Amino acid sequence: MPLCLGAVALAGAVCALSLGTPYVPPAALPAALGSDGLAGLVVTELRLPRMVLALIAGACLGAAGLVLQEALRNPLAVPEMLGVSSGAALGVAAPLVLALAVPLGLQPFLALAGAALGGLLTLVAAGFGRSPSAVLLTGAAVAAALQAALLVLMVMADQLDLQLIYRYLLGSLSARTWDDVTGLLPWLAAAVPALVLCVPVLGVLRLGDDDARALGVRVERARVAALGIAVVLIAPVVAVCGPVAWVGFLAPHLARRLRPDGGAAGWLVRSAGCGAIVVLCADQPARLALAPVETPVGAWTALVGVPVGVLLLKRGRRPARVRRPLPPSLPQAPTALAAPVLRKAER
């Protein structure tokens, strides 16, 4: 399976760097990366940072989705249903509509504040994570309220701002540069150690609240910490790329399908890898399907993620067929029915 994932990632990377206008043959990519011509400029300054950003964004969303699902013990616990993605999008879109001059470097902090606000509202309304189902249901309500606030902002915006907000809310990697990639690195430096420390706790939370408390884990604090880690992973990505939907749902399910008996550590690594591959592969039709017009990558992740996610959930819930023993009266029926036949044959 790791070889298959690596092959898919390599194929997606080659397509991301080669396809487009101008077309660069795969054999000419090493030479184009170091050249000063048109092909070298397009590959180095446009396609390569976009590919790297797609990998980083997908890995962050996939890891955040797995953290939320494991902490809440629910396969439907995704950033879109907990108010985190909607809050981050609201934090970025509000200054644009209100005509507030915000430096580009502050957008991740605005997204972080909005995501933290959405997560905090969810936790406060759900009693700070005392019940996983309550957190999920409350998060869906908070996400709906924040999306309603976004719709109000879109009504207040003028035509130009409305187009920008609409494309941003669908998630896009268009016109991203190396500055966007380097802006995510400090957040990754803070999130990766937190993920490493969070993995053992996630493995204990899978046992249930009572067993986790018996092993010395403070369940409510662990869920709050997991949501905080998810916020740190999601908010910078939403600030740069917009809310790329369904990646946080699809990647953890793919990771579990690849290795059903794996632990939290293995699933976390595979979920990050699957998320990176999903966003990278979805970005290719976003660039090329309606060229020269680009479509949002979030639309393609939703188109692919919805049917695949439903299929994975249905296959995961399919009960195993168990052969039940026959009642003791059934084996006696053929003997009773065959007795008259034997008697006629004896005659």
Residue pairs with C-beta under 8 A, 6 or more apart in sequence:
1 258
1 259
5 258
5 270
5 273
5 274
5 277
8 277
8 281
9 273
9 276
9 277
9 280
12 277
12 280
12 281
12 284
13 51
13 280
14 26
14 29
15 284
16 47
16 50
16 51
16 54
16 280
16 283
16 284
17 24
17 26
17 29
17 43
17 47
17 48
17 51
18 24
18 25
18 26
18 29
19 284
19 287
19 288
20 42
20 47
20 287
20 288
20 291
21 291
21 292
22 38
22 39
22 42
24 32
24 39
24 42
24 43
28 39
29 43
32 39
32 40
32 43
32 44
33 40
33 43
33 44
33 48
34 40
45 177
45 178
49 176
49 177
49 178
49 180
49 181
50 173
50 176
50 283
51 280
51 283
52 181
53 173
53 176
53 180
53 181
53 184
53 240
53 241
54 173
54 276
54 279
54 280
54 283
54 297
55 276
55 279
55 280
56 181
56 184
56 188
56 237
56 276
57 173
57 184
57 237
57 240
57 241
57 244
57 279
58 244
58 247
58 251
58 272
58 275
58 276
58 277
58 278
58 279
58 280
59 272
59 273
59 275
59 276
60 184
60 188
60 191
60 233
60 234
60 236
60 237
60 272
60 275
61 79
61 233
61 234
61 237
61 244
61 247
61 248
61 251
61 275
61 279
62 247
62 248
62 251
62 252
62 255
62 271
62 272
62 273
62 274
62 275
62 276
62 278
63 195
63 233
63 268
63 271
63 272
63 275
64 79
64 229
64 230
64 233
64 234
64 248
65 78
65 79
65 247
65 248
65 249
65 251
65 252
65 271
65 275
66 251
66 252
66 255
66 267
66 268
66 271
66 272
67 195
67 198
67 202
67 226
67 229
67 230
67 233
67 268
68 77
68 78
68 79
68 82
68 226
68 227
68 230
68 248
69 75
69 76
69 77
69 78
69 252
70 202
70 205
70 206
70 226
70 264
70 267
71 77
71 132
71 202
71 205
71 222
71 223
71 226
71 227
72 132
72 135
72 136
72 223
73 132
73 205
73 206
73 208
74 132
74 133
74 136
75 252
75 253
75 313
75 316
76 136
76 249
77 132
77 135
77 136
77 139
78 246
78 248
78 249
79 85
79 230
79 234
79 243
79 248
80 86
80 143
80 243
80 245
80 246
80 248
80 249
81 136
81 139
81 140
81 143
82 118
82 119
82 122
82 135
82 136
82 139
82 140
82 142
82 143
82 227
82 230
83 118
83 119
83 121
83 122
83 139
83 142
83 143
83 145
83 146
84 115
84 118
84 119
84 227
84 230
84 231
84 234
84 235
85 115
85 118
85 143
85 234
85 238
85 243
85 245
86 118
86 142
86 143
86 146
86 147
86 150
86 243
87 114
87 115
87 116
87 117
87 118
87 119
87 121
87 146
88 111
88 112
88 114
88 115
88 118
88 234
88 235
88 238
88 239
88 243
89 111
89 114
89 146
89 150
89 168
89 169
89 238
89 242
89 243
90 114
90 118
90 146
90 149
90 150
90 153
91 110
91 111
91 112
91 113
91 114
91 115
91 117
91 235
92 107
92 110
92 111
92 114
92 168
92 238
92 239
93 150
93 153
93 165
93 168
93 169
94 100
94 110
94 114
94 153
95 102
95 110
96 157
96 161
96 164
96 165
97 153
97 154
97 156
97 157
97 161
97 165
102 110
105 183
107 239
107 240
108 183
108 187
108 235
108 236
108 239
108 240
110 239
111 235
111 236
111 238
111 239
112 231
112 232
112 235
112 236
112 239
114 235
115 231
115 234
115 235
115 238
116 231
116 235
118 142
118 143
118 146
119 227
119 228
119 230
119 231
121 142
122 135
122 138
122 139
122 142
122 227
123 129
123 135
123 223
123 224
123 227
125 138
125 141
125 142
126 134
126 135
126 137
126 138
126 139
127 134
128 220
128 223
128 224
129 135
129 219
129 220
129 222
129 223
129 224
129 227
130 219
130 220
132 223
135 223
150 165
150 169
153 165
154 162
154 165
154 166
157 165
167 242
167 296
168 242
169 242
169 243
169 298
170 242
170 296
170 298
170 299
171 241
171 242
171 243
171 244
171 245
171 296
171 297
171 298
171 299
171 301
172 241
172 242
172 286
172 294
172 296
172 297
172 298
173 241
173 283
173 286
173 297
174 294
176 240
176 241
180 240
183 236
183 240
184 236
184 237
184 240
187 232
187 233
187 235
187 236
190 232
191 229
191 232
191 233
194 229
194 232
195 229
195 268
198 225
198 226
198 229
199 264
199 265
199 268
200 264
201 217
201 222
201 225
201 226
202 226
202 264
202 268
203 263
203 264
203 265
204 211
204 212
204 215
204 217
205 212
205 217
205 219
205 222
205 223
206 264
207 215
209 219
212 219
212 222
213 219
234 248
237 244
241 297
242 296
242 298
243 298
244 279
244 297
244 298
244 301
245 298
245 301
245 302
245 305
246 301
246 302
246 304
246 305
246 306
246 309
247 275
247 278
247 279
247 301
247 305
248 275
249 305
249 309
250 274
250 275
250 278
250 301
250 304
250 305
250 308
250 309
250 312
251 271
251 272
251 274
251 275
251 278
252 267
252 271
252 274
253 309
253 312
253 313
253 316
254 270
254 271
254 274
254 278
254 312
255 262
255 267
255 268
255 270
255 271
255 273
255 274
256 262
256 267
256 316
257 312
258 270
258 274
259 266
259 267
259 270
262 270
278 301
278 304
278 305
279 297
279 301
282 297
282 300
282 301
282 304
283 297
283 300
285 295
285 300
286 294
286 295
286 296
286 297
286 299
286 300
287 294
289 295
